[in-house]
Amino acid sequence: MFYNTLFLDASAAVCTACWWKLLLLFLGAILLGLLLGYILWHRFKAMVDELKSDLDKQHNQYIELKTEFDTLKYQYEEQSKELSNAKAALSSCKADKAVLESRLAKCQAELEAAAAGGGDAAMGAAMVAGGAEEKGEATGYAAVFSPDNLQIVEGIGPKIEQLLKAAGINTWRDLANADLARLQKILDDAGPRYRMHNPKSWSDQARLAAEGKWDKLVEHQKFLDAGRENTGDFDTPSKVEKLYLKAVGFGAAKEDDLKIVEGIGPKIEQLLKAAGIKNWKALAKATVEEIQAILDRAGENYRLADPGTWPKQAALAVAGKWNELKAYQDQLKGGK
Protein backbone atom coordinates (compact mmCIF):
# COMPACT_ATOMS: atom_id res chain seq x y z
CA MET A 1 0.00 0.00 0.00
CA PHE A 2 2.84 2.30 0.89
CA TYR A 3 4.64 1.59 -2.35
CA ASN A 4 1.56 2.25 -4.37
CA THR A 5 1.11 5.63 -2.79
CA LEU A 6 4.76 6.47 -3.35
CA PHE A 7 4.51 5.44 -7.02
CA LEU A 8 1.46 7.59 -7.55
CA ASP A 9 3.12 10.61 -5.96
CA ALA A 10 6.21 10.10 -8.10
CA SER A 11 4.09 9.77 -11.24
CA ALA A 12 2.18 12.93 -10.38
CA ALA A 13 5.44 14.83 -9.87
CA VAL A 14 6.79 13.56 -13.23
CA CYS A 15 3.58 14.52 -15.05
CA THR A 16 3.62 17.98 -13.46
CA ALA A 17 7.23 18.48 -14.60
CA CYS A 18 6.35 17.33 -18.19
CA TRP A 19 3.39 19.70 -18.29
CA TRP A 20 5.55 22.68 -17.39
CA LYS A 21 8.10 21.68 -19.97
CA LEU A 22 5.41 21.38 -22.64
CA LEU A 23 3.99 24.73 -21.61
CA LEU A 24 7.41 26.33 -21.76
CA LEU A 25 8.04 24.79 -25.19
CA PHE A 26 4.66 26.00 -26.43
CA LEU A 27 5.28 29.51 -25.13
CA GLY A 28 8.77 29.49 -26.62
CA ALA A 29 7.35 28.45 -30.00
CA ILE A 30 4.80 31.25 -29.84
CA LEU A 31 7.46 33.81 -28.97
CA LEU A 32 9.72 32.54 -31.71
CA GLY A 33 6.83 32.73 -34.20
CA LEU A 34 6.01 36.26 -33.10
CA LEU A 35 9.65 37.25 -33.43
CA LEU A 36 9.92 35.74 -36.92
CA GLY A 37 6.58 37.33 -37.86
CA TYR A 38 7.78 40.70 -36.64
CA ILE A 39 11.02 40.39 -38.60
CA LEU A 40 9.19 39.27 -41.76
CA TRP A 41 6.53 41.96 -41.38
CA HIS A 42 9.17 44.63 -40.86
CA ARG A 43 10.99 43.52 -43.99
CA PHE A 44 7.73 43.33 -45.96
CA LYS A 45 6.72 46.80 -44.78
CA ALA A 46 10.13 48.15 -45.76
CA MET A 47 9.72 46.61 -49.23
CA VAL A 48 6.21 48.08 -49.56
CA ASP A 49 7.43 51.51 -48.46
CA GLU A 50 10.28 51.31 -50.95
CA LEU A 51 7.94 50.29 -53.75
CA LYS A 52 5.54 53.06 -52.79
CA SER A 53 8.39 55.57 -52.84
CA ASP A 54 9.45 54.36 -56.27
CA LEU A 55 5.86 54.55 -57.46
CA ASP A 56 5.56 58.14 -56.20
CA LYS A 57 8.78 59.08 -57.98
CA GLN A 58 7.57 57.49 -61.21
CA HIS A 59 4.23 59.26 -60.85
CA ASN A 60 5.98 62.60 -60.38
CA GLN A 61 8.14 61.88 -63.42
CA TYR A 62 4.98 61.03 -65.38
CA ILE A 63 3.38 64.34 -64.33
CA GLU A 64 6.50 66.26 -65.37
CA LEU A 65 6.70 64.45 -68.70
CA LYS A 66 2.99 64.99 -69.31
CA THR A 67 3.40 68.69 -68.53
CA GLU A 68 6.31 68.94 -70.95
CA PHE A 69 4.34 67.00 -73.56
CA ASP A 70 1.30 69.27 -73.23
CA THR A 71 3.54 72.34 -73.47
CA LEU A 72 5.28 71.00 -76.57
CA LYS A 73 1.93 70.02 -78.07
CA TYR A 74 0.58 73.53 -77.50
CA GLN A 75 3.72 75.01 -79.07
CA TYR A 76 3.40 72.59 -81.99
CA GLU A 77 -0.21 73.62 -82.56
CA GLU A 78 0.77 77.28 -82.52
CA GLN A 79 3.65 76.64 -84.91
CA SER A 80 1.28 74.73 -87.21
CA LYS A 81 -1.06 77.72 -87.24
CA GLU A 82 1.85 80.03 -87.98
CA LEU A 83 2.92 77.73 -90.82
CA SER A 84 -0.62 77.78 -92.20
CA ASN A 85 -0.67 81.57 -91.97
CA ALA A 86 2.73 81.73 -93.65
CA LYS A 87 1.45 79.56 -96.51
CA ALA A 88 -1.57 81.84 -96.88
CA ALA A 89 0.73 84.86 -96.87
CA LEU A 90 2.92 83.22 -99.51
CA SER A 91 -0.15 82.57 -101.64
CA SER A 92 -1.17 86.20 -101.22
CA CYS A 93 2.33 87.34 -102.18
CA LYS A 94 2.19 85.22 -105.31
CA ALA A 95 -1.15 86.80 -106.16
CA ASP A 96 0.34 90.25 -105.54
CA LYS A 97 3.21 89.39 -107.84
CA ALA A 98 0.81 88.31 -110.58
CA VAL A 99 -1.21 91.51 -110.14
CA LEU A 100 1.90 93.69 -110.28
CA GLU A 101 3.23 91.87 -113.33
CA SER A 102 -0.13 92.34 -115.03
CA ARG A 103 -0.14 96.05 -114.15
CA LEU A 104 3.42 96.44 -115.37
CA ALA A 105 2.58 94.80 -118.68
CA LYS A 106 -0.53 96.98 -118.99
CA CYS A 107 1.42 100.16 -118.20
CA GLN A 108 4.12 99.25 -120.70
CA ALA A 109 1.50 98.61 -123.38
CA GLU A 110 -0.24 101.90 -122.62
CA LEU A 111 3.05 103.81 -122.70
CA GLU A 112 3.93 102.21 -126.01
CA ALA A 113 0.49 103.11 -127.34
CA ALA A 114 0.88 106.68 -126.09
CA ALA A 115 4.34 106.91 -127.67
CA ALA A 116 2.98 105.56 -130.95
CA GLY A 117 0.39 108.32 -131.11
CA GLY A 118 -2.39 107.25 -128.76
CA GLY A 119 -1.90 110.57 -126.99
CA ASP A 120 -4.25 111.79 -124.31
CA ALA A 121 -6.81 109.06 -125.00
CA ALA A 122 -4.37 106.31 -124.10
CA MET A 123 -3.18 108.16 -121.02
CA GLY A 124 -6.80 108.78 -119.99
CA ALA A 125 -7.53 105.06 -120.29
CA ALA A 126 -4.48 104.32 -118.19
CA MET A 127 -5.70 106.69 -115.49
CA VAL A 128 -9.16 105.10 -115.47
CA ALA A 129 -7.67 101.62 -115.20
CA GLY A 130 -5.32 102.79 -112.47
CA GLY A 131 -8.21 104.29 -110.54
CA ALA A 132 -10.16 101.05 -110.80
CA GLU A 133 -7.20 99.08 -109.51
CA GLU A 134 -6.76 101.47 -106.60
CA LYS A 135 -10.39 100.94 -105.72
CA GLY A 136 -9.90 97.19 -105.92
CA GLU A 137 -6.95 97.36 -103.56
CA ALA A 138 -9.08 99.23 -101.02
CA THR A 139 -11.27 96.16 -100.55
CA GLY A 140 -8.35 93.75 -100.67
CA TYR A 141 -9.67 91.52 -103.45
CA ALA A 142 -7.38 92.90 -106.16
CA ALA A 143 -4.39 92.02 -103.98
CA VAL A 144 -5.45 88.36 -104.05
CA PHE A 145 -7.02 87.85 -107.49
CA SER A 146 -5.09 88.44 -110.71
CA PRO A 147 -7.02 89.71 -113.78
CA ASP A 148 -6.61 86.33 -115.51
CA ASN A 149 -8.50 84.49 -112.74
CA LEU A 150 -11.82 83.92 -114.47
CA GLN A 151 -12.99 81.53 -111.77
CA ILE A 152 -14.05 84.42 -109.53
CA VAL A 153 -17.06 84.74 -111.85
CA GLU A 154 -20.10 82.85 -110.52
CA GLY A 155 -20.77 79.98 -112.94
CA ILE A 156 -17.18 79.55 -114.15
CA GLY A 157 -15.09 76.66 -112.89
CA PRO A 158 -11.64 75.35 -113.91
CA LYS A 159 -12.89 73.50 -117.02
CA ILE A 160 -14.90 76.42 -118.36
CA GLU A 161 -12.02 78.77 -117.61
CA GLN A 162 -9.82 76.58 -119.81
CA LEU A 163 -12.40 76.69 -122.60
CA LEU A 164 -12.65 80.48 -122.44
CA LYS A 165 -8.89 80.97 -122.44
CA ALA A 166 -8.51 78.57 -125.34
CA ALA A 167 -10.96 80.78 -127.21
CA GLY A 168 -8.87 83.90 -126.47
CA ILE A 169 -10.77 85.19 -123.42
CA ASN A 170 -7.91 85.47 -120.95
CA THR A 171 -8.79 88.32 -118.58
CA TRP A 172 -11.75 89.96 -116.88
CA ARG A 173 -11.65 92.71 -119.49
CA ASP A 174 -11.78 90.16 -122.33
CA LEU A 175 -14.75 88.46 -120.68
CA ALA A 176 -16.47 91.81 -120.07
CA ASN A 177 -16.19 92.63 -123.78
CA ALA A 178 -17.41 89.21 -124.96
CA ASP A 179 -21.06 89.13 -126.06
CA LEU A 180 -23.53 86.48 -124.95
CA ALA A 181 -23.69 84.79 -128.36
CA ARG A 182 -19.94 84.21 -128.42
CA LEU A 183 -19.90 82.78 -124.91
CA GLN A 184 -22.83 80.48 -125.65
CA LYS A 185 -21.12 79.23 -128.84
CA ILE A 186 -17.96 78.37 -126.88
CA LEU A 187 -20.06 76.29 -124.48
CA ASP A 188 -22.08 74.65 -127.26
CA ASP A 189 -18.97 73.70 -129.20
CA ALA A 190 -17.50 72.06 -126.07
CA GLY A 191 -20.28 69.46 -125.92
CA PRO A 192 -23.53 68.64 -124.14
CA ARG A 193 -22.11 68.79 -120.62
CA TYR A 194 -21.32 72.50 -121.02
CA ARG A 195 -24.58 73.57 -122.68
CA MET A 196 -26.43 73.51 -119.38
CA HIS A 197 -24.40 76.51 -118.15
CA ASN A 198 -25.90 79.97 -118.52
CA PRO A 199 -23.29 82.67 -119.34
CA LYS A 200 -25.76 85.56 -119.31
CA SER A 201 -24.28 87.24 -116.21
CA TRP A 202 -20.60 86.46 -116.82
CA SER A 203 -19.75 89.62 -118.75
CA ASP A 204 -21.38 91.86 -116.14
CA GLN A 205 -19.51 90.13 -113.32
CA ALA A 206 -16.21 90.40 -115.19
CA ARG A 207 -16.81 94.09 -115.88
CA LEU A 208 -17.33 94.80 -112.18
CA ALA A 209 -14.09 92.95 -111.36
CA ALA A 210 -12.17 94.76 -114.11
CA GLU A 211 -13.42 98.12 -112.82
CA GLY A 212 -12.54 97.21 -109.23
CA LYS A 213 -16.15 97.42 -108.05
CA TRP A 214 -15.81 94.51 -105.69
CA ASP A 215 -18.60 95.44 -103.30
CA LYS A 216 -21.05 95.58 -106.18
CA LEU A 217 -19.72 92.28 -107.52
CA VAL A 218 -20.24 90.61 -104.15
CA GLU A 219 -23.78 91.97 -103.95
CA HIS A 220 -24.49 90.91 -107.53
CA GLN A 221 -23.18 87.37 -106.96
CA LYS A 222 -25.44 86.92 -103.96
CA PHE A 223 -28.28 87.48 -106.39
CA LEU A 224 -27.03 84.60 -108.55
CA ASP A 225 -26.82 80.82 -108.36
CA ALA A 226 -24.20 79.19 -110.61
CA GLY A 227 -24.41 82.25 -112.84
CA ARG A 228 -28.20 82.19 -113.18
CA GLU A 229 -30.05 85.33 -112.15
CA ASN A 230 -32.93 85.62 -109.69
CA THR A 231 -32.05 82.39 -107.85
CA GLY A 232 -29.65 83.59 -105.15
CA ASP A 233 -30.63 83.82 -101.49
CA PHE A 234 -28.58 86.92 -100.57
CA ASP A 235 -27.35 85.11 -97.42
CA THR A 236 -24.90 82.60 -98.86
CA PRO A 237 -21.41 84.14 -99.27
CA SER A 238 -20.60 85.14 -102.84
CA LYS A 239 -18.05 83.19 -104.86
CA VAL A 240 -15.58 86.07 -104.61
CA GLU A 241 -15.90 86.01 -100.81
CA LYS A 242 -15.45 82.23 -100.63
CA LEU A 243 -12.34 82.27 -102.84
CA TYR A 244 -10.93 85.22 -100.94
CA LEU A 245 -11.44 83.54 -97.56
CA LYS A 246 -9.73 80.44 -98.87
CA ALA A 247 -6.80 82.46 -100.22
CA VAL A 248 -6.17 84.31 -96.95
CA GLY A 249 -6.58 81.19 -94.78
CA PHE A 250 -10.21 81.43 -93.60
CA GLY A 251 -11.70 79.12 -96.24
CA ALA A 252 -13.19 76.61 -93.77
CA ALA A 253 -14.26 79.24 -91.24
CA LYS A 254 -17.46 78.45 -89.38
CA GLU A 255 -19.04 80.37 -86.53
CA ASP A 256 -18.08 77.71 -83.97
CA ASP A 257 -14.48 77.39 -85.20
CA LEU A 258 -12.60 79.32 -82.52
CA LYS A 259 -9.25 78.23 -83.97
CA ILE A 260 -9.35 80.99 -86.58
CA VAL A 261 -8.38 83.29 -83.71
CA GLU A 262 -4.62 83.67 -83.54
CA GLY A 263 -3.45 82.04 -80.28
CA ILE A 264 -6.26 79.46 -79.97
CA GLY A 265 -5.50 75.82 -80.74
CA PRO A 266 -7.66 72.66 -80.43
CA LYS A 267 -7.06 72.22 -76.67
CA ILE A 268 -7.86 75.81 -75.76
CA GLU A 269 -10.89 75.69 -78.05
CA GLN A 270 -12.17 72.71 -76.03
CA LEU A 271 -11.60 74.60 -72.77
CA LEU A 272 -13.49 77.65 -74.00
CA LYS A 273 -16.40 75.63 -75.33
CA ALA A 274 -16.60 73.64 -72.09
CA ALA A 275 -16.88 76.99 -70.30
CA GLY A 276 -19.77 78.07 -72.53
CA ILE A 277 -17.84 80.11 -75.12
CA LYS A 278 -18.95 78.12 -78.14
CA ASN A 279 -18.74 80.57 -81.06
CA TRP A 280 -17.21 83.85 -82.27
CA LYS A 281 -20.07 85.93 -80.90
CA ALA A 282 -19.66 84.53 -77.38
CA LEU A 283 -15.90 84.99 -77.55
CA ALA A 284 -16.30 88.59 -78.75
CA LYS A 285 -18.53 89.35 -75.75
CA ALA A 286 -16.23 87.69 -73.21
CA THR A 287 -13.79 89.84 -71.26
CA VAL A 288 -10.07 89.14 -71.23
CA GLU A 289 -10.28 88.53 -67.47
CA GLU A 290 -12.99 85.86 -67.92
CA ILE A 291 -10.93 84.08 -70.56
CA GLN A 292 -7.78 84.28 -68.44
CA ALA A 293 -9.66 82.73 -65.51
CA ILE A 294 -10.64 79.79 -67.72
CA LEU A 295 -7.01 79.29 -68.75
CA ASP A 296 -5.77 79.58 -65.14
CA ARG A 297 -8.21 76.91 -63.96
CA ALA A 298 -6.92 74.56 -66.66
CA GLY A 299 -3.40 74.52 -65.19
CA GLU A 300 0.13 75.68 -65.85
CA ASN A 301 0.17 74.47 -69.46
CA TYR A 302 -2.37 77.06 -70.55
CA ARG A 303 -1.02 80.08 -68.71
CA LEU A 304 1.45 80.58 -71.56
CA ALA A 305 -1.43 81.72 -73.75
CA ASP A 306 -2.26 85.43 -73.90
CA PRO A 307 -5.99 86.08 -74.59
CA GLY A 308 -5.61 89.85 -74.76
CA THR A 309 -6.53 90.08 -78.46
CA TRP A 310 -8.98 87.20 -78.73
CA PRO A 311 -12.27 89.12 -78.22
CA LYS A 312 -11.22 91.72 -80.80
CA GLN A 313 -10.31 89.04 -83.36
CA ALA A 314 -13.63 87.28 -82.73
CA ALA A 315 -15.52 90.57 -83.15
CA LEU A 316 -13.88 91.11 -86.56
CA ALA A 317 -14.89 87.58 -87.59
CA VAL A 318 -18.49 88.16 -86.44
CA ALA A 319 -18.61 91.37 -88.50
CA GLY A 320 -17.14 89.56 -91.53
CA LYS A 321 -14.23 92.02 -91.64
CA TRP A 322 -11.80 89.42 -92.97
CA ASN A 323 -9.44 91.97 -94.50
CA GLU A 324 -9.03 93.70 -91.15
CA LEU A 325 -8.72 90.39 -89.31
CA LYS A 326 -6.02 89.17 -91.70
CA ALA A 327 -4.08 92.45 -91.39
CA TYR A 328 -4.47 92.41 -87.59
CA GLN A 329 -3.31 88.80 -87.28
CA ASP A 330 -0.27 89.51 -89.45
CA GLN A 331 0.89 91.84 -86.67
CA LEU A 332 0.44 89.22 -83.95
CA LYS A 333 2.52 86.28 -82.81
CA GLY A 334 0.73 83.56 -80.88
CA GLY A 335 -2.22 85.87 -80.29
CA LYS A 336 -0.07 88.58 -78.66
C-alpha positions as CSV (number, residue, x, y, z in Angstrom):
1,M,0.0,0.0,0.0
2,F,2.8,2.3,0.9
3,Y,4.6,1.6,-2.4
4,N,1.6,2.3,-4.4
5,T,1.1,5.6,-2.8
6,L,4.8,6.5,-3.3
7,F,4.5,5.4,-7.0
8,L,1.5,7.6,-7.5
9,D,3.1,10.6,-6.0
10,A,6.2,10.1,-8.1
11,S,4.1,9.8,-11.2
12,A,2.2,12.9,-10.4
13,A,5.4,14.8,-9.9
14,V,6.8,13.6,-13.2
15,C,3.6,14.5,-15.1
16,T,3.6,18.0,-13.5
17,A,7.2,18.5,-14.6
18,C,6.3,17.3,-18.2
19,W,3.4,19.7,-18.3
20,W,5.5,22.7,-17.4
21,K,8.1,21.7,-20.0
22,L,5.4,21.4,-22.6
23,L,4.0,24.7,-21.6
24,L,7.4,26.3,-21.8
25,L,8.0,24.8,-25.2
26,F,4.7,26.0,-26.4
27,L,5.3,29.5,-25.1
28,G,8.8,29.5,-26.6
29,A,7.4,28.5,-30.0
30,I,4.8,31.3,-29.8
31,L,7.5,33.8,-29.0
32,L,9.7,32.5,-31.7
33,G,6.8,32.7,-34.2
34,L,6.0,36.3,-33.1
35,L,9.6,37.2,-33.4
36,L,9.9,35.7,-36.9
37,G,6.6,37.3,-37.9
38,Y,7.8,40.7,-36.6
39,I,11.0,40.4,-38.6
40,L,9.2,39.3,-41.8
41,W,6.5,42.0,-41.4
42,H,9.2,44.6,-40.9
43,R,11.0,43.5,-44.0
44,F,7.7,43.3,-46.0
45,K,6.7,46.8,-44.8
46,A,10.1,48.1,-45.8
47,M,9.7,46.6,-49.2
48,V,6.2,48.1,-49.6
49,D,7.4,51.5,-48.5
50,E,10.3,51.3,-51.0
51,L,7.9,50.3,-53.7
52,K,5.5,53.1,-52.8
53,S,8.4,55.6,-52.8
54,D,9.5,54.4,-56.3
55,L,5.9,54.6,-57.5
56,D,5.6,58.1,-56.2
57,K,8.8,59.1,-58.0
58,Q,7.6,57.5,-61.2
59,H,4.2,59.3,-60.8
60,N,6.0,62.6,-60.4
61,Q,8.1,61.9,-63.4
62,Y,5.0,61.0,-65.4
63,I,3.4,64.3,-64.3
64,E,6.5,66.3,-65.4
65,L,6.7,64.4,-68.7
66,K,3.0,65.0,-69.3
67,T,3.4,68.7,-68.5
68,E,6.3,68.9,-71.0
69,F,4.3,67.0,-73.6
70,D,1.3,69.3,-73.2
71,T,3.5,72.3,-73.5
72,L,5.3,71.0,-76.6
73,K,1.9,70.0,-78.1
74,Y,0.6,73.5,-77.5
75,Q,3.7,75.0,-79.1
76,Y,3.4,72.6,-82.0
77,E,-0.2,73.6,-82.6
78,E,0.8,77.3,-82.5
79,Q,3.7,76.6,-84.9
80,S,1.3,74.7,-87.2
81,K,-1.1,77.7,-87.2
82,E,1.9,80.0,-88.0
83,L,2.9,77.7,-90.8
84,S,-0.6,77.8,-92.2
85,N,-0.7,81.6,-92.0
86,A,2.7,81.7,-93.7
87,K,1.4,79.6,-96.5
88,A,-1.6,81.8,-96.9
89,A,0.7,84.9,-96.9
90,L,2.9,83.2,-99.5
91,S,-0.2,82.6,-101.6
92,S,-1.2,86.2,-101.2
93,C,2.3,87.3,-102.2
94,K,2.2,85.2,-105.3
95,A,-1.2,86.8,-106.2
96,D,0.3,90.3,-105.5
97,K,3.2,89.4,-107.8
98,A,0.8,88.3,-110.6
99,V,-1.2,91.5,-110.1
100,L,1.9,93.7,-110.3
101,E,3.2,91.9,-113.3
102,S,-0.1,92.3,-115.0
103,R,-0.1,96.1,-114.1
104,L,3.4,96.4,-115.4
105,A,2.6,94.8,-118.7
106,K,-0.5,97.0,-119.0
107,C,1.4,100.2,-118.2
108,Q,4.1,99.2,-120.7
109,A,1.5,98.6,-123.4
110,E,-0.2,101.9,-122.6
111,L,3.1,103.8,-122.7
112,E,3.9,102.2,-126.0
113,A,0.5,103.1,-127.3
114,A,0.9,106.7,-126.1
115,A,4.3,106.9,-127.7
116,A,3.0,105.6,-130.9
117,G,0.4,108.3,-131.1
118,G,-2.4,107.2,-128.8
119,G,-1.9,110.6,-127.0
120,D,-4.2,111.8,-124.3
121,A,-6.8,109.1,-125.0
122,A,-4.4,106.3,-124.1
123,M,-3.2,108.2,-121.0
124,G,-6.8,108.8,-120.0
125,A,-7.5,105.1,-120.3
126,A,-4.5,104.3,-118.2
127,M,-5.7,106.7,-115.5
128,V,-9.2,105.1,-115.5
129,A,-7.7,101.6,-115.2
130,G,-5.3,102.8,-112.5
131,G,-8.2,104.3,-110.5
132,A,-10.2,101.1,-110.8
133,E,-7.2,99.1,-109.5
134,E,-6.8,101.5,-106.6
135,K,-10.4,100.9,-105.7
136,G,-9.9,97.2,-105.9
137,E,-6.9,97.4,-103.6
138,A,-9.1,99.2,-101.0
139,T,-11.3,96.2,-100.5
140,G,-8.4,93.8,-100.7
141,Y,-9.7,91.5,-103.5
142,A,-7.4,92.9,-106.2
143,A,-4.4,92.0,-104.0
144,V,-5.4,88.4,-104.1
145,F,-7.0,87.9,-107.5
146,S,-5.1,88.4,-110.7
147,P,-7.0,89.7,-113.8
148,D,-6.6,86.3,-115.5
149,N,-8.5,84.5,-112.7
150,L,-11.8,83.9,-114.5
151,Q,-13.0,81.5,-111.8
152,I,-14.0,84.4,-109.5
153,V,-17.1,84.7,-111.8
154,E,-20.1,82.9,-110.5
155,G,-20.8,80.0,-112.9
156,I,-17.2,79.5,-114.2
157,G,-15.1,76.7,-112.9
158,P,-11.6,75.3,-113.9
159,K,-12.9,73.5,-117.0
160,I,-14.9,76.4,-118.4
161,E,-12.0,78.8,-117.6
162,Q,-9.8,76.6,-119.8
163,L,-12.4,76.7,-122.6
164,L,-12.6,80.5,-122.4
165,K,-8.9,81.0,-122.4
166,A,-8.5,78.6,-125.3
167,A,-11.0,80.8,-127.2
168,G,-8.9,83.9,-126.5
169,I,-10.8,85.2,-123.4
170,N,-7.9,85.5,-121.0
171,T,-8.8,88.3,-118.6
172,W,-11.7,90.0,-116.9
173,R,-11.7,92.7,-119.5
174,D,-11.8,90.2,-122.3
175,L,-14.7,88.5,-120.7
176,A,-16.5,91.8,-120.1
177,N,-16.2,92.6,-123.8
178,A,-17.4,89.2,-125.0
179,D,-21.1,89.1,-126.1
180,L,-23.5,86.5,-124.9
181,A,-23.7,84.8,-128.4
182,R,-19.9,84.2,-128.4
183,L,-19.9,82.8,-124.9
184,Q,-22.8,80.5,-125.6
185,K,-21.1,79.2,-128.8
186,I,-18.0,78.4,-126.9
187,L,-20.1,76.3,-124.5
188,D,-22.1,74.7,-127.3
189,D,-19.0,73.7,-129.2
190,A,-17.5,72.1,-126.1
191,G,-20.3,69.5,-125.9
192,P,-23.5,68.6,-124.1
193,R,-22.1,68.8,-120.6
194,Y,-21.3,72.5,-121.0
195,R,-24.6,73.6,-122.7
196,M,-26.4,73.5,-119.4
197,H,-24.4,76.5,-118.2
198,N,-25.9,80.0,-118.5
199,P,-23.3,82.7,-119.3
200,K,-25.8,85.6,-119.3
201,S,-24.3,87.2,-116.2
202,W,-20.6,86.5,-116.8
203,S,-19.7,89.6,-118.8
204,D,-21.4,91.9,-116.1
205,Q,-19.5,90.1,-113.3
206,A,-16.2,90.4,-115.2
207,R,-16.8,94.1,-115.9
208,L,-17.3,94.8,-112.2
209,A,-14.1,93.0,-111.4
210,A,-12.2,94.8,-114.1
211,E,-13.4,98.1,-112.8
212,G,-12.5,97.2,-109.2
213,K,-16.2,97.4,-108.1
214,W,-15.8,94.5,-105.7
215,D,-18.6,95.4,-103.3
216,K,-21.0,95.6,-106.2
217,L,-19.7,92.3,-107.5
218,V,-20.2,90.6,-104.2
219,E,-23.8,92.0,-103.9
220,H,-24.5,90.9,-107.5
221,Q,-23.2,87.4,-107.0
222,K,-25.4,86.9,-104.0
223,F,-28.3,87.5,-106.4
224,L,-27.0,84.6,-108.6
225,D,-26.8,80.8,-108.4
226,A,-24.2,79.2,-110.6
227,G,-24.4,82.3,-112.8
228,R,-28.2,82.2,-113.2
229,E,-30.0,85.3,-112.1
230,N,-32.9,85.6,-109.7
231,T,-32.1,82.4,-107.9
232,G,-29.6,83.6,-105.2
233,D,-30.6,83.8,-101.5
234,F,-28.6,86.9,-100.6
235,D,-27.4,85.1,-97.4
236,T,-24.9,82.6,-98.9
237,P,-21.4,84.1,-99.3
238,S,-20.6,85.1,-102.8
239,K,-18.0,83.2,-104.9
240,V,-15.6,86.1,-104.6
241,E,-15.9,86.0,-100.8
242,K,-15.4,82.2,-100.6
243,L,-12.3,82.3,-102.8
244,Y,-10.9,85.2,-100.9
245,L,-11.4,83.5,-97.6
246,K,-9.7,80.4,-98.9
247,A,-6.8,82.5,-100.2
248,V,-6.2,84.3,-96.9
249,G,-6.6,81.2,-94.8
250,F,-10.2,81.4,-93.6
251,G,-11.7,79.1,-96.2
252,A,-13.2,76.6,-93.8
253,A,-14.3,79.2,-91.2
254,K,-17.5,78.4,-89.4
255,E,-19.0,80.4,-86.5
256,D,-18.1,77.7,-84.0
257,D,-14.5,77.4,-85.2
258,L,-12.6,79.3,-82.5
259,K,-9.3,78.2,-84.0
260,I,-9.4,81.0,-86.6
261,V,-8.4,83.3,-83.7
262,E,-4.6,83.7,-83.5
263,G,-3.5,82.0,-80.3
264,I,-6.3,79.5,-80.0
265,G,-5.5,75.8,-80.7
266,P,-7.7,72.7,-80.4
267,K,-7.1,72.2,-76.7
268,I,-7.9,75.8,-75.8
269,E,-10.9,75.7,-78.1
270,Q,-12.2,72.7,-76.0
271,L,-11.6,74.6,-72.8
272,L,-13.5,77.7,-74.0
273,K,-16.4,75.6,-75.3
274,A,-16.6,73.6,-72.1
275,A,-16.9,77.0,-70.3
276,G,-19.8,78.1,-72.5
277,I,-17.8,80.1,-75.1
278,K,-19.0,78.1,-78.1
279,N,-18.7,80.6,-81.1
280,W,-17.2,83.8,-82.3
281,K,-20.1,85.9,-80.9
282,A,-19.7,84.5,-77.4
283,L,-15.9,85.0,-77.6
284,A,-16.3,88.6,-78.7
285,K,-18.5,89.4,-75.7
286,A,-16.2,87.7,-73.2
287,T,-13.8,89.8,-71.3
288,V,-10.1,89.1,-71.2
289,E,-10.3,88.5,-67.5
290,E,-13.0,85.9,-67.9
291,I,-10.9,84.1,-70.6
292,Q,-7.8,84.3,-68.4
293,A,-9.7,82.7,-65.5
294,I,-10.6,79.8,-67.7
295,L,-7.0,79.3,-68.7
296,D,-5.8,79.6,-65.1
297,R,-8.2,76.9,-64.0
298,A,-6.9,74.6,-66.7
299,G,-3.4,74.5,-65.2
300,E,0.1,75.7,-65.9
301,N,0.2,74.5,-69.5
302,Y,-2.4,77.1,-70.5
303,R,-1.0,80.1,-68.7
304,L,1.4,80.6,-71.6
305,A,-1.4,81.7,-73.7
306,D,-2.3,85.4,-73.9
307,P,-6.0,86.1,-74.6
308,G,-5.6,89.9,-74.8
309,T,-6.5,90.1,-78.5
310,W,-9.0,87.2,-78.7
311,P,-12.3,89.1,-78.2
312,K,-11.2,91.7,-80.8
313,Q,-10.3,89.0,-83.4
314,A,-13.6,87.3,-82.7
315,A,-15.5,90.6,-83.1
316,L,-13.9,91.1,-86.6
317,A,-14.9,87.6,-87.6
318,V,-18.5,88.2,-86.4
319,A,-18.6,91.4,-88.5
320,G,-17.1,89.6,-91.5
321,K,-14.2,92.0,-91.6
322,W,-11.8,89.4,-93.0
323,N,-9.4,92.0,-94.5
324,E,-9.0,93.7,-91.1
325,L,-8.7,90.4,-89.3
326,K,-6.0,89.2,-91.7
327,A,-4.1,92.4,-91.4
328,Y,-4.5,92.4,-87.6
329,Q,-3.3,88.8,-87.3
330,D,-0.3,89.5,-89.4
331,Q,0.9,91.8,-86.7
332,L,0.4,89.2,-84.0
333,K,2.5,86.3,-82.8
334,G,0.7,83.6,-80.9
335,G,-2.2,85.9,-80.3
336,K,-0.1,88.6,-78.7
